[in-house]
């Protein structure tokens, strides 16, 4: 079970909103390109390495690139912890 602490949950949720607002069809981007963009965005948002790895792992488990995965979560109107936690991919740490 992967865990993202409360602080990183908030940062990831902000990043998801940003990803969604850009309106890019991430599924059309190569996964390696998505990973590079995710790496850059997690640094910009101050998201921990553990949370970044958890996001990549959850995306791989869902057979998606990381940004495609985040955009999907944004489209269904659920935060990353609620969506991934519902799939048993992320555990909440406080």
MOPAC internal coordinates of N, CA, C and O (Angstrom, degrees):
PM7 1SCF
backbone

  N    0.0000 0     0.00 0     0.00 0    0    0    0
  C    1.4532 1     0.00 0     0.00 0    1    0    0
  C    1.5273 1   108.87 1     0.00 0    2    1    0
  O    1.2310 1   120.39 1   -48.28 1    3    2    1
  N    1.2906 1   116.87 1   131.72 1    3    2    1
  C    1.4579 1   122.30 1   179.31 1    5    3    2
  C    1.5189 1   109.11 1   -94.38 1    6    5    3
  O    1.2310 1   120.37 1   -28.12 1    7    6    5
  N    1.3177 1   116.91 1   151.88 1    7    6    5
  C    1.4563 1   119.71 1  -179.69 1    9    7    6
  C    1.5111 1   112.37 1  -133.42 1   10    9    7
  O    1.2310 1   121.24 1   -38.14 1   11   10    9
  N    1.3167 1   115.23 1   141.86 1   11   10    9
  C    1.4639 1   122.25 1   174.28 1   13   11   10
  C    1.5191 1   106.19 1  -124.57 1   14   13   11
  O    1.2310 1   120.50 1   -53.66 1   15   14   13
  N    1.3305 1   116.64 1   126.34 1   15   14   13
  C    1.4617 1   119.31 1  -178.92 1   17   15   14
  C    1.5290 1   110.98 1   -70.69 1   18   17   15
  O    1.2310 1   121.39 1   -13.08 1   19   18   17
  N    1.3145 1   114.95 1   166.92 1   19   18   17
  C    1.4655 1   121.69 1  -174.30 1   21   19   18
  C    1.5276 1   112.14 1   -58.41 1   22   21   19
  O    1.2310 1   119.96 1   137.15 1   23   22   21
  N    1.3322 1   117.67 1   -42.85 1   23   22   21
  C    1.4695 1   120.45 1   179.92 1   25   23   22
  C    1.5252 1   110.68 1   -60.44 1   26   25   23
  O    1.2310 1   120.30 1   133.74 1   27   26   25
  N    1.3271 1   117.03 1   -46.26 1   27   26   25
  C    1.4592 1   120.22 1  -179.57 1   29   27   26
  C    1.5207 1   112.10 1   -69.00 1   30   29   27
  O    1.2310 1   120.06 1   150.40 1   31   30   29
  N    1.3374 1   117.49 1   -29.60 1   31   30   29
  C    1.4618 1   120.23 1   175.64 1   33   31   30
  C    1.5246 1   110.01 1   -58.20 1   34   33   31
  O    1.2310 1   120.75 1   134.03 1   35   34   33
  N    1.3360 1   116.17 1   -45.97 1   35   34   33
  C    1.4621 1   120.46 1   179.18 1   37   35   34
  C    1.5118 1   112.27 1   -63.07 1   38   37   35
  O    1.2310 1   120.50 1   137.08 1   39   38   37
  N    1.3298 1   116.65 1   -42.92 1   39   38   37
  C    1.4673 1   120.70 1   179.21 1   41   39   38
  C    1.5226 1   111.13 1   -65.13 1   42   41   39
  O    1.2310 1   120.69 1   138.74 1   43   42   41
  N    1.3248 1   116.28 1   -41.26 1   43   42   41
  C    1.4669 1   120.32 1   178.75 1   45   43   42
  C    1.5248 1   109.91 1   -64.64 1   46   45   43
  O    1.2310 1   119.99 1   139.03 1   47   46   45
  N    1.3232 1   117.62 1   -40.97 1   47   46   45
  C    1.4659 1   120.25 1   178.17 1   49   47   46
  C    1.5255 1   111.28 1   -61.51 1   50   49   47
  O    1.2310 1   120.16 1   139.81 1   51   50   49
  N    1.3402 1   117.30 1   -40.19 1   51   50   49
  C    1.4726 1   120.46 1   175.99 1   53   51   50
  C    1.5240 1   110.21 1   -62.37 1   54   53   51
  O    1.2310 1   120.54 1   137.03 1   55   54   53
  N    1.3287 1   116.57 1   -42.97 1   55   54   53
  C    1.4559 1   120.52 1  -179.52 1   57   55   54
  C    1.5320 1   110.49 1   -64.72 1   58   57   55
  O    1.2310 1   120.21 1   140.30 1   59   58   57
  N    1.3319 1   117.21 1   -39.70 1   59   58   57
  C    1.4656 1   120.76 1   178.40 1   61   59   58
  C    1.5224 1   110.25 1   -60.45 1   62   61   59
  O    1.2310 1   120.29 1   136.55 1   63   62   61
  N    1.3281 1   117.05 1   -43.45 1   63   62   61
  C    1.4694 1   120.14 1   178.27 1   65   63   62
  C    1.5187 1   110.54 1   -60.02 1   66   65   63
  O    1.2310 1   120.42 1   137.88 1   67   66   65
  N    1.3270 1   116.81 1   -42.12 1   67   66   65
  C    1.4584 1   121.54 1   178.97 1   69   67   66
  C    1.5269 1   110.41 1   -63.95 1   70   69   67
  O    1.2310 1   120.41 1   133.77 1   71   70   69
  N    1.3239 1   116.83 1   -46.23 1   71   70   69
  C    1.4664 1   121.88 1   178.76 1   73   71   70
  C    1.5260 1   109.80 1   -56.65 1   74   73   71
  O    1.2310 1   120.38 1   135.36 1   75   74   73
  N    1.3196 1   116.87 1   -44.64 1   75   74   73
  C    1.4588 1   121.60 1  -178.93 1   77   75   74
  C    1.5260 1   111.75 1   -66.84 1   78   77   75
  O    1.2310 1   120.06 1   141.19 1   79   78   77
  N    1.3328 1   117.50 1   -38.81 1   79   78   77
  C    1.4647 1   121.55 1  -178.11 1   81   79   78
  C    1.5240 1   112.86 1   -67.10 1   82   81   79
  O    1.2310 1   120.24 1   154.88 1   83   82   81
  N    1.3207 1   117.15 1   -25.12 1   83   82   81
  C    1.4637 1   119.86 1  -179.08 1   85   83   82
  C    1.5270 1   112.11 1   -68.44 1   86   85   83
  O    1.2310 1   120.15 1   156.66 1   87   86   85
  N    1.3258 1   117.32 1   -23.34 1   87   86   85
  C    1.4538 1   121.41 1   175.53 1   89   87   86
  C    1.5212 1   115.11 1    67.28 1   90   89   87
  O    1.2310 1   120.00 1  -156.22 1   91   90   89
  N    1.3118 1   117.61 1    23.78 1   91   90   89
  C    1.4643 1   121.75 1  -179.62 1   93   91   90
  C    1.5248 1   108.94 1   -88.09 1   94   93   91
  O    1.2310 1   120.40 1   -37.69 1   95   94   93
  N    1.3313 1   116.84 1   142.31 1   95   94   93
  C    1.4600 1   121.34 1   174.60 1   97   95   94
  C    1.5241 1   107.44 1   -84.13 1   98   97   95
  O    1.2310 1   120.83 1   -91.22 1   99   98   97
  N    1.3193 1   116.02 1    88.78 1   99   98   97
  C    1.4627 1   121.61 1  -174.05 1  101   99   98
  C    1.5208 1   112.66 1   -64.48 1  102  101   99
  O    1.2310 1   120.08 1   153.93 1  103  102  101
  N    1.3252 1   117.45 1   -26.07 1  103  102  101
  C    1.4635 1   120.46 1   179.89 1  105  103  102
  C    1.5286 1   111.18 1   -61.07 1  106  105  103
  O    1.2310 1   120.28 1   156.38 1  107  106  105
  N    1.3192 1   117.07 1   -23.62 1  107  106  105
  C    1.4711 1   121.10 1   179.86 1  109  107  106
  C    1.5240 1   112.51 1   -81.73 1  110  109  107
  O    1.2310 1   120.26 1   167.24 1  111  110  109
  N    1.3360 1   117.11 1   -12.76 1  111  110  109
  C    1.4611 1   120.92 1   179.44 1  113  111  110
  C    1.5218 1   110.16 1   -87.28 1  114  113  111
  O    1.2310 1   120.68 1   -36.68 1  115  114  113
  N    1.3169 1   116.30 1   143.32 1  115  114  113
  C    1.4526 1   121.96 1   174.88 1  117  115  114
  C    1.5337 1   109.23 1   -59.07 1  118  117  115
  O    1.2310 1   120.44 1   -35.79 1  119  118  117
  N    1.3182 1   116.77 1   144.21 1  119  118  117
  C    1.4645 1   120.60 1  -178.35 1  121  119  118
  C    1.5239 1   111.79 1   -58.98 1  122  121  119
  O    1.2310 1   120.01 1   141.52 1  123  122  121
  N    1.3312 1   117.59 1   -38.48 1  123  122  121
  C    1.4754 1   119.04 1   179.85 1  125  123  122
  C    1.5268 1   111.10 1   -64.48 1  126  125  123
  O    1.2310 1   120.02 1   145.19 1  127  126  125
  N    1.3262 1   117.57 1   -34.81 1  127  126  125
  C    1.4672 1   121.48 1   176.52 1  129  127  126
  C    1.5270 1   109.15 1   -67.76 1  130  129  127
  O    1.2310 1   120.39 1   136.42 1  131  130  129
  N    1.3288 1   116.86 1   -43.58 1  131  130  129
  C    1.4627 1   120.56 1   177.73 1  133  131  130
  C    1.5291 1   110.87 1   -59.59 1  134  133  131
  O    1.2310 1   120.53 1   139.41 1  135  134  133
  N    1.3318 1   116.58 1   -40.59 1  135  134  133
  C    1.4637 1   120.12 1   179.68 1  137  135  134
  C    1.5244 1   111.55 1   -65.52 1  138  137  135
  O    1.2310 1   120.32 1   141.54 1  139  138  137
  N    1.3289 1   116.99 1   -38.46 1  139  138  137
  C    1.4687 1   120.33 1   177.71 1  141  139  138
  C    1.5227 1   110.61 1   -64.12 1  142  141  139
  O    1.2310 1   120.75 1   136.85 1  143  142  141
  N    1.3279 1   116.17 1   -43.15 1  143  142  141
  C    1.4641 1   120.62 1   178.88 1  145  143  142
  C    1.5276 1   109.77 1   -64.67 1  146  145  143
  O    1.2310 1   120.28 1   136.35 1  147  146  145
  N    1.3359 1   117.06 1   -43.65 1  147  146  145
  C    1.4644 1   120.74 1   178.34 1  149  147  146
  C    1.5236 1   110.81 1   -60.12 1  150  149  147
  O    1.2310 1   120.42 1   136.10 1  151  150  149
  N    1.3298 1   116.81 1   -43.90 1  151  150  149
  C    1.4657 1   120.22 1   178.93 1  153  151  150
  C    1.5253 1   110.62 1   -58.07 1  154  153  151
  O    1.2310 1   120.64 1   135.88 1  155  154  153
  N    1.3335 1   116.39 1   -44.12 1  155  154  153
  C    1.4624 1   120.79 1   179.17 1  157  155  154
  C    1.5298 1   111.09 1   -64.73 1  158  157  155
  O    1.2310 1   120.63 1   134.32 1  159  158  157
  N    1.3340 1   116.40 1   -45.68 1  159  158  157
  C    1.4649 1   120.03 1  -177.31 1  161  159  158
  C    1.5261 1   111.62 1   -66.01 1  162  161  159
  O    1.2310 1   120.03 1   140.71 1  163  162  161
  N    1.3335 1   117.54 1   -39.29 1  163  162  161
  C    1.4650 1   118.57 1  -179.90 1  165  163  162
  C    1.5206 1   110.85 1   -65.57 1  166  165  163
  O    1.2310 1   120.39 1   145.75 1  167  166  165
  N    1.3267 1   116.86 1   -34.25 1  167  166  165
  C    1.4733 1   119.83 1   175.43 1  169  167  166
  C    1.5242 1   110.28 1   -66.32 1  170  169  167
  O    1.2310 1   120.40 1   134.94 1  171  170  169
  N    1.3243 1   116.83 1   -45.06 1  171  170  169
  C    1.4691 1   121.02 1  -179.22 1  173  171  170
  C    1.5294 1   112.06 1   -61.86 1  174  173  171
  O    1.2310 1   120.75 1   142.98 1  175  174  173
  N    1.3373 1   116.17 1   -37.02 1  175  174  173
  C    1.4634 1   120.79 1  -178.85 1  177  175  174
  C    1.5210 1   113.03 1   -86.67 1  178  177  175
  O    1.2310 1   119.90 1   173.08 1  179  178  177
  N    1.3301 1   117.79 1    -6.92 1  179  178  177
  C    1.4563 1   121.31 1  -179.20 1  181  179  178
  C    1.5203 1   113.45 1    73.17 1  182  181  179
  O    1.2310 1   120.72 1  -151.78 1  183  182  181
  N    1.3205 1   116.22 1    28.22 1  183  182  181
  C    1.4642 1   122.02 1  -179.97 1  185  183  182
  C    1.5272 1   108.91 1   -79.42 1  186  185  183
  O    1.2310 1   120.79 1   -41.89 1  187  186  185
  N    1.3130 1   116.09 1   138.11 1  187  186  185
  C    1.4654 1   121.39 1  -175.76 1  189  187  186
  C    1.5263 1   112.14 1   -65.87 1  190  189  187
  O    1.2310 1   121.93 1   -21.33 1  191  190  189
  N    1.3221 1   113.91 1   158.67 1  191  190  189
  C    1.4655 1   121.00 1   176.09 1  193  191  190
  C    1.5281 1   110.25 1   -60.76 1  194  193  191
  O    1.2310 1   120.30 1   139.42 1  195  194  193
  N    1.3151 1   117.03 1   -40.58 1  195  194  193
  C    1.4654 1   121.15 1   179.11 1  197  195  194
  C    1.5290 1   110.96 1   -59.82 1  198  197  195
  O    1.2310 1   120.31 1   135.71 1  199  198  197
  N    1.3270 1   117.02 1   -44.29 1  199  198  197
  C    1.4620 1   120.66 1   179.76 1  201  199  198
  C    1.5238 1   110.64 1   -67.15 1  202  201  199
  O    1.2310 1   120.14 1   140.48 1  203  202  201
  N    1.3404 1   117.33 1   -39.52 1  203  202  201
  C    1.4708 1   120.98 1   178.59 1  205  203  202
  C    1.5234 1   110.00 1   -60.60 1  206  205  203
  O    1.2310 1   120.68 1   133.84 1  207  206  205
  N    1.3198 1   116.31 1   -46.16 1  207  206  205
  C    1.4676 1   120.73 1   179.32 1  209  207  206
  C    1.5302 1   110.31 1   -64.05 1  210  209  207
  O    1.2310 1   120.06 1   139.96 1  211  210  209
  N    1.3317 1   117.49 1   -40.04 1  211  210  209
  C    1.4634 1   121.12 1   178.36 1  213  211  210
  C    1.5225 1   111.13 1   -61.18 1  214  213  211
  O    1.2310 1   120.30 1   139.32 1  215  214  213
  N    1.3299 1   117.03 1   -40.68 1  215  214  213
  C    1.4639 1   120.80 1   178.48 1  217  215  214
  C    1.5239 1   111.23 1   -64.57 1  218  217  215
  O    1.2310 1   120.70 1   135.08 1  219  218  217
  N    1.3301 1   116.26 1   -44.92 1  219  218  217
  C    1.4664 1   119.91 1   179.02 1  221  219  218
  C    1.5278 1   110.91 1   -63.25 1  222  221  219
  O    1.2310 1   120.65 1   139.59 1  223  222  221
  N    1.3231 1   116.35 1   -40.41 1  223  222  221
  C    1.4636 1   120.90 1  -179.99 1  225  223  222
  C    1.5273 1   111.03 1   -65.02 1  226  225  223
  O    1.2310 1   120.47 1   135.99 1  227  226  225
  N    1.3286 1   116.70 1   -44.01 1  227  226  225
  C    1.4618 1   120.85 1   178.45 1  229  227  226
  C    1.5260 1   110.69 1   -63.33 1  230  229  227
  O    1.2310 1   120.27 1   139.90 1  231  230  229
  N    1.3258 1   117.10 1   -40.10 1  231  230  229
  C    1.4665 1   120.76 1   178.31 1  233  231  230
  C    1.5247 1   110.48 1   -62.87 1  234  233  231
  O    1.2310 1   120.55 1   134.58 1  235  234  233
  N    1.3306 1   116.56 1   -45.42 1  235  234  233
  C    1.4692 1   120.23 1   179.43 1  237  235  234
  C    1.5243 1   110.85 1   -62.30 1  238  237  235
  O    1.2310 1   120.30 1   139.80 1  239  238  237
  N    1.3294 1   117.02 1   -40.20 1  239  238  237
  C    1.4639 1   121.13 1   179.53 1  241  239  238
  C    1.5263 1   111.32 1   -63.09 1  242  241  239
  O    1.2310 1   120.76 1   152.69 1  243  242  241
  N    1.3275 1   116.15 1   -27.31 1  243  242  241
  C    1.4638 1   121.68 1   178.90 1  245  243  242
  C    1.5224 1   112.30 1   -97.87 1  246  245  243
  O    1.2310 1   121.04 1  -170.90 1  247  246  245
  N    1.3301 1   115.61 1     9.10 1  247  246  245
  C    1.4657 1   122.94 1   178.14 1  249  247  246
  C    1.5240 1   112.05 1    55.31 1  250  249  247
  O    1.2310 1   121.43 1  -134.51 1  251  250  249
  N    1.3298 1   114.88 1    45.49 1  251  250  249
  C    1.4629 1   122.03 1   178.04 1  253  251  250
  C    1.5179 1   109.05 1  -133.77 1  254  253  251
  O    1.2310 1   121.34 1   -18.87 1  255  254  253
  N    1.3359 1   115.03 1   161.13 1  255  254  253
  C    1.4478 1   119.72 1   168.60 1  257  255  254
  C    1.5166 1   107.76 1   -73.68 1  258  257  255
  O    1.2310 1   119.46 1   -21.22 1  259  258  257
  N    1.3342 1   118.64 1   158.78 1  259  258  257
  C    1.4629 1   119.92 1  -175.15 1  261  259  258
  C    1.5283 1   114.50 1   -62.45 1  262  261  259
  O    1.2310 1   119.61 1   142.79 1  263  262  261
  N    1.3242 1   118.35 1   -37.21 1  263  262  261
  C    1.4687 1   119.26 1  -179.69 1  265  263  262
  C    1.5194 1   110.93 1   -77.33 1  266  265  263
  O    1.2310 1   120.29 1   145.06 1  267  266  265
  N    1.3206 1   117.05 1   -34.94 1  267  266  265
  C    1.4621 1   121.01 1   174.47 1  269  267  266
  C    1.5322 1   108.96 1   -61.50 1  270  269  267
  O    1.2310 1   120.63 1   138.96 1  271  270  269
  N    1.3167 1   116.41 1   -41.04 1  271  270  269
  C    1.4651 1   122.16 1   177.93 1  273  271  270
  C    1.5302 1   110.55 1   -62.49 1  274  273  271
  O    1.2310 1   120.33 1   132.18 1  275  274  273
  N    1.3368 1   116.98 1   -47.82 1  275  274  273
  C    1.4695 1   120.57 1   179.81 1  277  275  274
  C    1.5234 1   111.63 1   -64.19 1  278  277  275
  O    1.2310 1   120.46 1   140.06 1  279  278  277
  N    1.3382 1   116.72 1   -39.94 1  279  278  277
  C    1.4633 1   120.25 1   178.84 1  281  279  278
  C    1.5274 1   110.57 1   -64.41 1  282  281  279
  O    1.2310 1   120.45 1   142.56 1  283  282  281
  N    1.3245 1   116.75 1   -37.44 1  283  282  281
  C    1.4637 1   120.90 1   177.58 1  285  283  282
  C    1.5207 1   110.45 1   -63.09 1  286  285  283
  O    1.2310 1   120.67 1   136.57 1  287  286  285
  N    1.3223 1   116.32 1   -43.43 1  287  286  285
  C    1.4674 1   120.56 1   177.94 1  289  287  286
  C    1.5272 1   109.86 1   -61.02 1  290  289  287
  O    1.2310 1   120.35 1   135.64 1  291  290  289
  N    1.3222 1   116.94 1   -44.36 1  291  290  289
  C    1.4699 1   120.88 1  -179.56 1  293  291  290
  C    1.5237 1   110.75 1   -62.03 1  294  293  291
  O    1.2310 1   120.50 1   139.86 1  295  294  293
  N    1.3269 1   116.65 1   -40.14 1  295  294  293
  C    1.4664 1   120.52 1  -177.91 1  297  295  294
  C    1.5171 1   112.39 1   -65.96 1  298  297  295
  O    1.2310 1   120.13 1   147.91 1  299  298  297
  N    1.3094 1   117.37 1   -32.09 1  299  298  297
  C    1.4637 1   118.39 1   179.59 1  301  299  298
  C    1.5285 1   111.59 1   -86.73 1  302  301  299
  O    1.2310 1   121.09 1  -177.91 1  303  302  301
  N    1.3296 1   115.52 1     2.09 1  303  302  301
  C    1.4620 1   120.08 1   172.90 1  305  303  302
  C    1.5184 1   114.15 1    70.79 1  306  305  303
  O    1.2310 1   121.02 1  -146.61 1  307  306  305
  N    1.3320 1   115.65 1    33.39 1  307  306  305
  C    1.4575 1   120.57 1  -178.14 1  309  307  306
  C    1.5098 1   109.06 1  -127.08 1  310  309  307
  O    1.2310 1   120.13 1   -36.19 1  311  310  309
  N    1.3261 1   117.35 1   143.81 1  311  310  309
  C    1.4579 1   117.95 1   177.20 1  313  311  310
  C    1.5215 1   110.30 1   -75.26 1  314  313  311
  O    1.2310 1   120.52 1   -15.18 1  315  314  313
  N    1.3202 1   116.62 1   164.82 1  315  314  313
  C    1.4618 1   121.57 1  -173.54 1  317  315  314
  C    1.5222 1   112.43 1   -61.29 1  318  317  315
  O    1.2310 1   119.53 1   144.16 1  319  318  317
  N    1.2872 1   118.50 1   -35.84 1  319  318  317
  C    1.4567 1   120.05 1  -178.38 1  321  319  318
  C    1.5212 1   110.65 1   -72.15 1  322  321  319
  O    1.2310 1   120.53 1   137.80 1  323  322  321
  N    1.3153 1   116.59 1   -42.20 1  323  322  321
  C    1.4589 1   119.53 1   179.25 1  325  323  322
  C    1.5134 1   112.27 1   -64.34 1  326  325  323
  O    1.2310 1   120.29 1   135.51 1  327  326  325
  N    1.3189 1   117.04 1   -44.49 1  327  326  325
  C    1.4565 1   120.52 1  -178.55 1  329  327  326
  C    1.5200 1   111.58 1   -70.03 1  330  329  327
  O    1.2310 1   120.53 1   127.42 1  331  330  329
  N    1.3118 1   116.59 1   -52.58 1  331  330  329
  C    1.4584 1   119.75 1  -177.76 1  333  331  330
  C    1.5267 1   110.60 1   -69.44 1  334  333  331
  O    1.2310 1   120.22 1   143.80 1  335  334  333
  N    1.3214 1   117.19 1   -36.20 1  335  334  333
  C    1.4601 1   120.14 1   177.89 1  337  335  334
  C    1.5163 1   111.62 1   -63.79 1  338  337  335
  O    1.2310 1   120.77 1   143.54 1  339  338  337
  N    1.3372 1   116.13 1   -36.46 1  339  338  337
  C    1.4561 1   120.37 1   176.91 1  341  339  338
  C    1.5159 1   112.45 1   -64.13 1  342  341  339
  O    1.2310 1   120.87 1   154.80 1  343  342  341
  N    1.3214 1   115.95 1   -25.20 1  343  342  341
  C    1.4572 1   121.23 1   177.35 1  345  343  342
  C    1.5268 1   111.32 1   -91.22 1  346  345  343
  O    1.2310 1   120.48 1   179.44 1  347  346  345
  N    1.3170 1   116.69 1    -0.56 1  347  346  345
  C    1.4583 1   120.83 1  -179.55 1  349  347  346
  C    1.5146 1   113.80 1    75.69 1  350  349  347
  O    1.2310 1   120.24 1  -159.03 1  351  350  349
  N    1.3387 1   117.15 1    20.97 1  351  350  349
  C    1.4569 1   120.71 1  -176.42 1  353  351  350
  C    1.5185 1   113.17 1   -95.50 1  354  353  351
  O    1.2310 1   120.13 1   152.20 1  355  354  353
  N    1.3073 1   117.36 1   -27.80 1  355  354  353
  C    1.4629 1   120.29 1  -177.45 1  357  355  354
  C    1.5181 1   109.37 1  -127.23 1  358  357  355
  O    1.2310 1   120.92 1   -39.17 1  359  358  357
  N    1.3030 1   115.86 1   140.83 1  359  358  357
  C    1.4549 1   120.72 1   173.97 1  361  359  358
  C    1.5066 1   108.79 1  -112.45 1  362  361  359
  O    1.2310 1   119.94 1   -35.52 1  363  362  361
  N    1.2987 1   117.71 1   144.48 1  363  362  361
  C    1.4646 1   121.40 1  -178.51 1  365  363  362
  C    1.5144 1   109.98 1   -86.26 1  366  365  363
  O    1.2310 1   121.40 1   -49.15 1  367  366  365
  N    1.3262 1   114.93 1   130.85 1  367  366  365
  C    1.4604 1   121.43 1   174.77 1  369  367  366
  C    1.5124 1   108.34 1  -115.21 1  370  369  367
  O    1.2310 1   120.54 1   -37.95 1  371  370  369
  N    1.3069 1   116.57 1   142.05 1  371  370  369
  C    1.4656 1   119.72 1   177.93 1  373  371  370
  C    1.4883 1   110.32 1  -116.77 1  374  373  371
  O    1.2310 1   120.10 1   180.00 1  375  374  373

